[in-house]
Amino acid sequence: MVKTISRPLNKALKTFGLLIAPWLANIARVYFIIGYYPQPRRSIIIVILQKEGKADYLIPGSYRPIALENTPSKILERAIADYIVDIAKKYTLLR
């Protein structure tokens, strides 16, 4: 099991997500407008898990990689994507 510092943050985001969502959306908009994306937030941890019931664990196909992306990074990326879609709809760039 991988323990990360983000567990308390994930719990806080789940608990208070609706309360802080507008604030996070404003931060994402500002990041998008000024063209900034915090580099340290782009971290992904890959965990390799054994698939159950495999006869030979020396074969690479006996394992499954799981990517654990930083939760604030996912939220920020989603907010920026939603902002881009809203702008595209506003100026009828999407059909």
C-alpha positions as CSV (number, residue, x, y, z in Angstrom):
1,M,0.0,0.0,0.0
2,V,1.3,3.4,-0.9
3,K,1.0,6.1,1.7
4,T,1.0,9.7,0.4
5,I,0.8,13.1,2.0
6,S,-2.3,13.8,-0.1
7,R,-4.6,11.5,1.9
8,P,-5.7,14.2,4.4
9,L,-6.1,16.6,1.4
10,N,-8.2,14.1,-0.5
11,K,-10.5,13.7,2.6
12,A,-10.8,17.4,3.0
13,L,-11.7,17.8,-0.7
14,K,-14.4,15.1,-0.4
15,T,-15.8,16.7,2.7
16,F,-15.7,20.3,1.7
17,G,-15.7,20.0,-2.1
18,L,-18.9,21.8,-2.7
19,L,-18.0,24.6,-0.4
20,I,-14.5,25.3,-1.9
21,A,-15.4,24.5,-5.6
22,P,-16.1,28.1,-6.6
23,W,-12.8,29.2,-5.0
24,L,-10.9,26.4,-6.8
25,A,-12.6,27.3,-10.1
26,N,-11.5,30.9,-9.8
27,I,-7.9,29.8,-9.2
28,A,-8.1,27.6,-12.2
29,R,-9.4,30.5,-14.4
30,V,-6.6,32.8,-13.3
31,Y,-4.0,30.1,-14.0
32,F,-5.5,29.6,-17.4
33,I,-5.7,33.3,-18.2
34,I,-2.1,34.0,-17.2
35,G,-0.8,30.8,-18.7
36,Y,0.6,29.3,-15.5
37,Y,0.5,25.7,-14.4
38,P,2.3,24.7,-11.2
39,Q,4.9,22.1,-12.2
40,P,5.3,20.3,-8.8
41,R,1.6,19.4,-9.0
42,R,2.1,17.3,-12.2
43,S,3.2,14.2,-10.3
44,I,2.0,10.7,-10.9
45,I,2.9,7.6,-8.9
46,I,2.7,4.3,-10.7
47,V,2.0,1.3,-8.5
48,I,2.4,-2.2,-10.0
49,L,0.0,-4.8,-8.7
50,Q,0.1,-8.5,-9.3
51,K,-3.0,-9.9,-11.1
52,E,-4.6,-12.6,-9.1
53,G,-4.5,-16.2,-10.2
54,K,-1.6,-16.0,-12.5
55,A,0.6,-19.1,-12.7
56,D,3.9,-17.4,-13.5
57,Y,4.7,-14.0,-12.1
58,L,7.9,-13.8,-14.2
59,I,5.7,-12.8,-17.2
60,P,5.2,-9.1,-17.5
61,G,1.5,-9.6,-18.3
62,S,1.0,-10.9,-14.8
63,Y,1.1,-7.3,-13.5
64,R,-1.2,-4.3,-13.7
65,P,0.1,-0.8,-13.5
66,I,-2.1,1.7,-11.6
67,A,-1.5,5.4,-12.1
68,L,-2.2,7.6,-9.0
69,E,-2.3,11.2,-10.1
70,N,-2.1,14.1,-7.7
71,T,-5.8,15.0,-6.8
72,P,-5.4,18.8,-6.8
73,S,-3.8,18.5,-10.3
74,K,-6.8,16.5,-11.5
75,I,-9.2,19.1,-10.1
76,L,-7.2,22.0,-11.7
77,E,-7.0,20.2,-15.1
78,R,-10.8,19.5,-15.0
79,A,-11.6,23.1,-14.2
80,I,-9.4,24.4,-17.0
81,A,-10.9,22.0,-19.4
82,D,-14.4,23.1,-18.4
83,Y,-13.4,26.7,-18.8
84,I,-12.1,26.0,-22.3
85,V,-15.4,24.3,-23.2
86,D,-17.4,27.2,-21.8
87,I,-15.4,29.7,-23.9
88,A,-15.7,27.5,-27.0
89,K,-19.5,27.3,-26.6
90,K,-19.8,31.0,-25.9
91,Y,-18.1,31.8,-29.3
92,T,-19.8,28.8,-31.0
93,L,-16.5,27.1,-31.8
94,L,-18.0,23.7,-31.0
95,R,-20.9,22.2,-32.8
